[in-house]
Amino acid sequence: MANILDKISGASKGVSDMSKSASESNNLKKKIAYEQERIQEVMQEIGKQYYANPNGDYTALCADIDDRKRRINSMRSDLQALKGVRICGTCGTRFDEKYSFEFCGKCGTRLASE
Ligand SMILES: [Zn+2]
């Protein structure tokens, strides 16, 4: 019983993922741009503080930059996973977008086009 429910929710999740992927990748792009701006600001802050005090401790600011870079990297791979992929809502097979066939090669379901 639990297995059947899992399968049903899994299938409907596949469908909503398909329609959501465009807005999701826009969201990720915005977040990446935001983190990149923040890194620039922190870099400038380090420059200013270093100019005022070359012997200061900048580990916290540098760690902040490292954190943001890590976040950007993980968002970039999320973005890569969303980009250029069509997902069959029925069986979940992923196809590269360059294959413009209308039907899933695995189960024959008509693929939604975006
Ligand atoms: Zn399929």
Backbone and ligand atoms as CSV (ligand in chain L), in Angstrom:
chain,resi,resn,atom,element,x,y,z
A,1,MET,N,N,0.840,-1.212,0.000
A,1,MET,CA,C,0.000,0.000,0.000
A,1,MET,C,C,0.869,1.254,0.000
A,2,ALA,N,N,1.824,1.266,0.913
A,2,ALA,CA,C,2.722,2.432,0.983
A,2,ALA,C,C,3.492,2.601,-0.322
A,3,ASN,N,N,3.863,1.463,-0.910
A,3,ASN,CA,C,4.605,1.511,-2.164
A,3,ASN,C,C,3.804,2.172,-3.282
A,4,ILE,N,N,2.518,1.818,-3.356
A,4,ILE,CA,C,1.662,2.383,-4.394
A,4,ILE,C,C,1.545,3.900,-4.216
A,5,LEU,N,N,1.333,4.326,-2.981
A,5,LEU,CA,C,1.224,5.764,-2.712
A,5,LEU,C,C,2.513,6.489,-3.091
A,6,ASP,N,N,3.655,5.861,-2.768
A,6,ASP,CA,C,4.942,6.455,-3.129
A,6,ASP,C,C,5.042,6.636,-4.630
A,7,LYS,N,N,4.608,5.624,-5.368
A,7,LYS,CA,C,4.698,5.691,-6.825
A,7,LYS,C,C,3.819,6.812,-7.365
A,8,ILE,N,N,2.610,6.934,-6.816
A,8,ILE,CA,C,1.691,7.969,-7.290
A,8,ILE,C,C,2.255,9.358,-7.022
A,9,SER,N,N,2.719,9.590,-5.795
A,9,SER,CA,C,3.252,10.918,-5.484
A,9,SER,C,C,4.524,11.172,-6.281
A,10,GLY,N,N,5.298,10.101,-6.543
A,10,GLY,CA,C,6.505,10.248,-7.345
A,10,GLY,C,C,6.185,10.695,-8.758
A,11,ALA,N,N,5.140,10.112,-9.340
A,11,ALA,CA,C,4.767,10.443,-10.707
A,11,ALA,C,C,4.264,11.884,-10.816
A,12,SER,N,N,3.435,12.308,-9.850
A,12,SER,CA,C,2.905,13.670,-9.941
A,12,SER,C,C,4.013,14.680,-9.674
A,13,LYS,N,N,5.007,14.295,-8.858
A,13,LYS,CA,C,6.136,15.181,-8.611
A,13,LYS,C,C,6.898,15.410,-9.909
A,14,GLY,N,N,7.051,14.342,-10.712
A,14,GLY,CA,C,7.742,14.463,-11.985
A,14,GLY,C,C,7.083,15.488,-12.893
A,15,VAL,N,N,5.766,15.504,-12.919
A,15,VAL,CA,C,5.026,16.432,-13.763
A,15,VAL,C,C,5.237,17.871,-13.310
A,16,SER,N,N,5.122,18.099,-11.977
A,16,SER,CA,C,5.258,19.473,-11.509
A,16,SER,C,C,6.704,19.952,-11.633
A,17,ASP,N,N,7.683,19.023,-11.500
A,17,ASP,CA,C,9.079,19.404,-11.708
A,17,ASP,C,C,9.282,19.971,-13.099
A,18,MET,N,N,8.637,19.332,-14.068
A,18,MET,CA,C,8.766,19.738,-15.464
A,18,MET,C,C,8.322,21.188,-15.656
A,19,SER,N,N,7.131,21.539,-15.100
A,19,SER,CA,C,6.622,22.890,-15.321
A,19,SER,C,C,7.331,23.902,-14.434
A,20,LYS,N,N,7.884,23.412,-13.334
A,20,LYS,CA,C,8.550,24.315,-12.396
A,20,LYS,C,C,9.968,24.656,-12.818
A,21,SER,N,N,10.569,23.802,-13.695
A,21,SER,CA,C,12.010,23.924,-13.906
A,21,SER,C,C,12.419,25.295,-14.440
A,22,ALA,N,N,11.572,25.933,-15.263
A,22,ALA,CA,C,11.925,27.238,-15.820
A,22,ALA,C,C,12.011,28.305,-14.732
A,23,SER,N,N,10.980,28.370,-13.870
A,23,SER,CA,C,11.003,29.392,-12.819
A,23,SER,C,C,12.064,29.066,-11.777
A,24,GLU,N,N,12.311,27.769,-11.589
A,24,GLU,CA,C,13.339,27.370,-10.629
A,24,GLU,C,C,14.722,27.819,-11.094
A,25,SER,N,N,14.990,27.674,-12.389
A,25,SER,CA,C,16.325,28.079,-12.847
A,25,SER,C,C,16.471,29.601,-12.840
A,26,ASN,N,N,15.376,30.333,-13.090
A,26,ASN,CA,C,15.440,31.790,-12.957
A,26,ASN,C,C,15.777,32.188,-11.530
A,27,ASN,N,N,15.128,31.504,-10.587
A,27,ASN,CA,C,15.378,31.738,-9.172
A,27,ASN,C,C,16.841,31.523,-8.810
A,28,LEU,N,N,17.388,30.403,-9.298
A,28,LEU,CA,C,18.780,30.074,-9.006
A,28,LEU,C,C,19.719,31.120,-9.599
A,29,LYS,N,N,19.414,31.560,-10.817
A,29,LYS,CA,C,20.261,32.574,-11.462
A,29,LYS,C,C,20.295,33.855,-10.637
A,30,LYS,N,N,19.107,34.255,-10.126
A,30,LYS,CA,C,19.029,35.456,-9.287
A,30,LYS,C,C,19.854,35.290,-8.012
A,31,LYS,N,N,19.736,34.115,-7.396
A,31,LYS,CA,C,20.466,33.865,-6.143
A,31,LYS,C,C,21.973,33.869,-6.384
A,32,ILE,N,N,22.406,33.284,-7.514
A,32,ILE,CA,C,23.832,33.269,-7.841
A,32,ILE,C,C,24.333,34.694,-8.046
A,33,ALA,N,N,23.547,35.514,-8.780
A,33,ALA,CA,C,23.940,36.906,-9.020
A,33,ALA,C,C,24.050,37.663,-7.699
A,34,TYR,N,N,23.111,37.398,-6.793
A,34,TYR,CA,C,23.128,38.052,-5.487
A,34,TYR,C,C,24.396,37.691,-4.717
A,35,GLU,N,N,24.731,36.392,-4.681
A,35,GLU,CA,C,25.922,35.953,-3.949
A,35,GLU,C,C,27.184,36.570,-4.565
A,36,GLN,N,N,27.212,36.671,-5.894
A,36,GLN,CA,C,28.378,37.257,-6.550
A,36,GLN,C,C,28.550,38.731,-6.175
A,37,GLU,N,N,27.418,39.456,-6.093
A,37,GLU,CA,C,27.481,40.862,-5.655
A,37,GLU,C,C,28.000,40.969,-4.231
A,38,ARG,N,N,27.475,40.089,-3.369
A,38,ARG,CA,C,27.906,40.105,-1.967
A,38,ARG,C,C,29.404,39.821,-1.870
A,39,ILE,N,N,29.916,38.894,-2.684
A,39,ILE,CA,C,31.354,38.593,-2.656
A,39,ILE,C,C,32.154,39.843,-3.013
A,40,GLN,N,N,31.704,40.573,-4.039
A,40,GLN,CA,C,32.379,41.816,-4.421
A,40,GLN,C,C,32.409,42.802,-3.255
A,41,GLU,N,N,31.271,42.912,-2.563
A,41,GLU,CA,C,31.184,43.833,-1.423
A,41,GLU,C,C,32.126,43.430,-0.301
A,42,VAL,N,N,32.175,42.135,-0.010
A,42,VAL,CA,C,33.052,41.653,1.065
A,42,VAL,C,C,34.517,41.868,0.675
A,43,MET,N,N,34.836,41.634,-0.606
A,43,MET,CA,C,36.190,41.875,-1.113
A,43,MET,C,C,36.591,43.332,-0.868
A,44,GLN,N,N,35.678,44.262,-1.192
A,44,GLN,CA,C,35.953,45.680,-0.998
A,44,GLN,C,C,36.154,45.994,0.473
A,45,GLU,N,N,35.318,45.364,1.309
A,45,GLU,CA,C,35.406,45.572,2.747
A,45,GLU,C,C,36.777,45.119,3.269
A,46,ILE,N,N,37.230,43.962,2.771
A,46,ILE,CA,C,38.555,43.464,3.177
A,46,ILE,C,C,39.628,44.474,2.748
A,47,GLY,N,N,39.505,44.994,1.533
A,47,GLY,CA,C,40.460,45.980,1.028
A,47,GLY,C,C,40.532,47.213,1.923
A,48,LYS,N,N,39.348,47.727,2.285
A,48,LYS,CA,C,39.282,48.925,3.136
A,48,LYS,C,C,39.902,48.662,4.494
A,49,GLN,N,N,39.508,47.522,5.084
A,49,GLN,CA,C,40.001,47.219,6.428
A,49,GLN,C,C,41.500,46.956,6.417
A,50,TYR,N,N,41.959,46.311,5.348
A,50,TYR,CA,C,43.392,46.031,5.250
A,50,TYR,C,C,44.176,47.331,5.114
A,51,TYR,N,N,43.631,48.268,4.354
A,51,TYR,CA,C,44.294,49.558,4.164
A,51,TYR,C,C,44.413,50.280,5.501
A,52,ALA,N,N,43.328,50.214,6.313
A,52,ALA,CA,C,43.332,50.874,7.614
A,52,ALA,C,C,44.214,50.123,8.611
A,53,ASN,N,N,44.243,48.782,8.484
A,53,ASN,CA,C,44.978,47.985,9.457
A,53,ASN,C,C,45.529,46.711,8.811
A,54,PRO,N,N,46.746,46.814,8.246
A,54,PRO,CA,C,47.325,45.664,7.522
A,54,PRO,C,C,47.562,44.445,8.411
A,55,ASN,N,N,47.566,44.626,9.718
A,55,ASN,CA,C,47.819,43.499,10.612
A,55,ASN,C,C,46.535,42.904,11.193
A,56,GLY,N,N,45.402,43.344,10.672
A,56,GLY,CA,C,44.133,42.880,11.216
A,56,GLY,C,C,43.847,41.425,10.889
A,57,ASP,N,N,42.789,40.905,11.477
A,57,ASP,CA,C,42.398,39.514,11.253
A,57,ASP,C,C,41.219,39.487,10.283
A,58,TYR,N,N,41.430,38.918,9.131
A,58,TYR,CA,C,40.385,38.927,8.102
A,58,TYR,C,C,39.819,37.541,7.832
A,59,THR,N,N,40.101,36.604,8.751
A,59,THR,CA,C,39.644,35.227,8.529
A,59,THR,C,C,38.127,35.124,8.405
A,60,ALA,N,N,37.383,35.893,9.231
A,60,ALA,CA,C,35.918,35.791,9.194
A,60,ALA,C,C,35.384,36.254,7.838
A,61,LEU,N,N,35.934,37.372,7.345
A,61,LEU,CA,C,35.488,37.894,6.052
A,61,LEU,C,C,35.855,36.925,4.924
A,62,CYS,N,N,37.061,36.349,4.997
A,62,CYS,CA,C,37.485,35.395,3.977
A,62,CYS,C,C,36.606,34.138,4.030
A,63,ALA,N,N,36.265,33.701,5.246
A,63,ALA,CA,C,35.411,32.523,5.383
A,63,ALA,C,C,34.028,32.796,4.803
A,64,ASP,N,N,33.560,34.041,4.959
A,64,ASP,CA,C,32.269,34.431,4.391
A,64,ASP,C,C,32.293,34.290,2.868
A,65,ILE,N,N,33.400,34.736,2.268
A,65,ILE,CA,C,33.547,34.611,0.812
A,65,ILE,C,C,33.566,33.137,0.405
A,66,ASP,N,N,34.333,32.316,1.152
A,66,ASP,CA,C,34.394,30.887,0.840
A,66,ASP,C,C,33.014,30.243,0.911
A,67,ASP,N,N,32.243,30.612,1.955
A,67,ASP,CA,C,30.878,30.092,2.097
A,67,ASP,C,C,30.037,30.426,0.879
A,68,ARG,N,N,30.110,31.690,0.462
A,68,ARG,CA,C,29.298,32.131,-0.678
A,68,ARG,C,C,29.733,31.437,-1.960
A,69,LYS,N,N,31.057,31.230,-2.101
A,69,LYS,CA,C,31.544,30.534,-3.300
A,69,LYS,C,C,31.041,29.103,-3.334
A,70,ARG,N,N,31.022,28.457,-2.155
A,70,ARG,CA,C,30.504,27.091,-2.086
A,70,ARG,C,C,29.031,27.051,-2.471
A,71,ARG,N,N,28.281,28.062,-1.944
A,71,ARG,CA,C,26.852,28.123,-2.255
A,71,ARG,C,C,26.644,28.305,-3.765
A,72,ILE,N,N,27.448,29.190,-4.368
A,72,ILE,CA,C,27.341,29.432,-5.814
A,72,ILE,C,C,27.613,28.139,-6.580
A,73,ASN,N,N,28.674,27.420,-6.176
A,73,ASN,CA,C,29.007,26.168,-6.865
A,73,ASN,C,C,27.868,25.161,-6.798
A,74,SER,N,N,27.251,25.029,-5.618
A,74,SER,CA,C,26.188,24.028,-5.510
A,74,SER,C,C,24.953,24.488,-6.287
A,75,MET,N,N,24.684,25.822,-6.309
A,75,MET,CA,C,23.550,26.321,-7.102
A,75,MET,C,C,23.809,26.151,-8.588
A,76,ARG,N,N,25.099,26.286,-8.992
A,76,ARG,CA,C,25.435,26.096,-10.405
A,76,ARG,C,C,25.182,24.667,-10.848
A,77,SER,N,N,25.493,23.700,-9.960
A,77,SER,CA,C,25.248,22.312,-10.378
A,77,SER,C,C,23.754,22.006,-10.377
A,78,ASP,N,N,22.997,22.653,-9.452
A,78,ASP,CA,C,21.530,22.515,-9.499
A,78,ASP,C,C,20.996,23.053,-10.819
A,79,LEU,N,N,21.556,24.202,-11.209
A,79,LEU,CA,C,21.129,24.863,-12.444
A,79,LEU,C,C,21.423,23.978,-13.657
A,80,GLN,N,N,22.628,23.382,-13.623
A,80,GLN,CA,C,23.029,22.489,-14.709
A,80,GLN,C,C,22.062,21.312,-14.828
A,81,ALA,N,N,21.625,20.826,-13.660
A,81,ALA,CA,C,20.720,19.676,-13.651
A,81,ALA,C,C,19.353,20.045,-14.225
A,82,LEU,N,N,18.961,21.322,-14.063
A,82,LEU,CA,C,17.649,21.755,-14.551
A,82,LEU,C,C,17.685,22.112,-16.024
A,83,LYS,N,N,18.872,22.557,-16.466
A,83,LYS,CA,C,18.991,23.127,-17.801
A,83,LYS,C,C,19.115,22.051,-18.866
A,84,GLY,N,N,18.464,22.246,-19.955
A,84,GLY,CA,C,18.660,21.384,-21.107
A,84,GLY,C,C,18.201,19.963,-20.902
A,85,VAL,N,N,17.262,19.780,-19.974
A,85,VAL,CA,C,16.801,18.422,-19.720
A,85,VAL,C,C,15.288,18.382,-19.766
A,86,ARG,N,N,14.742,17.385,-20.421
A,86,ARG,CA,C,13.306,17.149,-20.395
A,86,ARG,C,C,13.088,15.875,-19.602
A,87,ILE,N,N,12.133,15.928,-18.734
A,87,ILE,CA,C,11.900,14.773,-17.867
A,87,ILE,C,C,10.526,14.195,-18.167
A,88,CYS,N,N,10.500,12.893,-18.424
A,88,CYS,CA,C,9.217,12.240,-18.649
A,88,CYS,C,C,8.440,12.212,-17.337
A,89,GLY,N,N,7.221,12.743,-17.352
A,89,GLY,CA,C,6.417,12.816,-16.144
A,89,GLY,C,C,5.917,11.465,-15.677
A,90,THR,N,N,5.941,10.487,-16.566
A,90,THR,CA,C,5.422,9.167,-16.202
A,90,THR,C,C,6.505,8.256,-15.642
A,91,CYS,N,N,7.612,8.100,-16.358
A,91,CYS,CA,C,8.630,7.165,-15.890
A,91,CYS,C,C,9.858,7.868,-15.322
A,92,GLY,N,N,9.932,9.209,-15.483
A,92,GLY,CA,C,11.029,9.958,-14.872
A,92,GLY,C,C,12.327,9.942,-15.662
A,93,THR,N,N,12.327,9.357,-16.857
A,93,THR,CA,C,13.537,9.341,-17.674
A,93,THR,C,C,13.895,10.765,-18.099
A,94,ARG,N,N,15.191,11.080,-18.033
A,94,ARG,CA,C,15.643,12.402,-18.443
A,94,ARG,C,C,16.213,12.350,-19.859
A,95,PHE,N,N,15.844,13.307,-20.680
A,95,PHE,CA,C,16.376,13.377,-22.034
A,95,PHE,C,C,17.038,14.715,-22.245
A,96,ASP,N,N,18.157,14.718,-22.928
A,96,ASP,CA,C,18.793,15.960,-23.292
A,96,ASP,C,C,17.856,16.744,-24.202
A,97,GLU,N,N,17.841,18.068,-24.032
A,97,GLU,CA,C,16.903,18.903,-24.762
A,97,GLU,C,C,17.122,18.870,-26.271
A,98,LYS,N,N,18.356,18.496,-26.695
A,98,LYS,CA,C,18.636,18.474,-28.130
A,98,LYS,C,C,17.816,17.400,-28.850
A,99,TYR,N,N,17.373,16.393,-28.081
A,99,TYR,CA,C,16.476,15.407,-28.672
A,99,TYR,C,C,15.073,15.964,-28.610
A,100,SER,N,N,14.523,16.326,-29.758
A,100,SER,CA,C,13.258,17.053,-29.728
A,100,SER,C,C,12.075,16.138,-29.987
A,101,PHE,N,N,12.273,14.810,-29.752
A,101,PHE,CA,C,11.148,13.910,-29.994
A,101,PHE,C,C,9.979,14.200,-29.063
A,102,GLU,N,N,8.791,13.893,-29.559
A,102,GLU,CA,C,7.580,14.247,-28.837
A,102,GLU,C,C,7.188,13.238,-27.779
A,103,PHE,N,N,7.667,12.008,-27.939
A,103,PHE,CA,C,7.231,10.944,-27.036
A,103,PHE,C,C,8.423,10.341,-26.300
A,104,CYS,N,N,8.160,9.919,-25.068
A,104,CYS,CA,C,9.195,9.281,-24.265
A,104,CYS,C,C,9.634,7.977,-24.934
A,105,GLY,N,N,10.949,7.791,-25.099
A,105,GLY,CA,C,11.475,6.599,-25.750
A,105,GLY,C,C,11.342,5.352,-24.885
A,106,LYS,N,N,11.142,5.552,-23.601
A,106,LYS,CA,C,11.036,4.423,-22.679
A,106,LYS,C,C,9.610,3.919,-22.552
A,107,CYS,N,N,8.674,4.845,-22.247
A,107,CYS,CA,C,7.308,4.405,-21.944
A,107,CYS,C,C,6.276,4.934,-22.940
A,108,GLY,N,N,6.696,5.810,-23.869
A,108,GLY,CA,C,5.790,6.258,-24.918
A,108,GLY,C,C,4.873,7.412,-24.545
A,109,THR,N,N,5.013,7.945,-23.332
A,109,THR,CA,C,4.186,9.084,-22.935
A,109,THR,C,C,4.557,10.312,-23.758
A,110,ARG,N,N,3.553,11.105,-24.110
A,110,ARG,CA,C,3.822,12.340,-24.826
A,110,ARG,C,C,4.547,13.301,-23.876
A,111,LEU,N,N,5.674,13.855,-24.323
A,111,LEU,CA,C,6.451,14.755,-23.470
A,111,LEU,C,C,5.945,16.176,-23.617
A,112,ALA,N,N,5.809,16.853,-22.496
A,112,ALA,CA,C,5.412,18.266,-22.524
A,112,ALA,C,C,6.551,19.065,-23.129
A,113,SER,N,N,6.233,20.049,-23.947
A,113,SER,CA,C,7.295,20.901,-24.472
A,113,SER,C,C,7.196,22.259,-23.796
A,114,GLU,N,N,8.372,22.851,-23.556
A,114,GLU,CA,C,8.364,24.150,-22.874
A,114,GLU,C,C,8.690,25.266,-23.823
L,1,ZN,ZN,ZN,8.570,7.815,-19.955
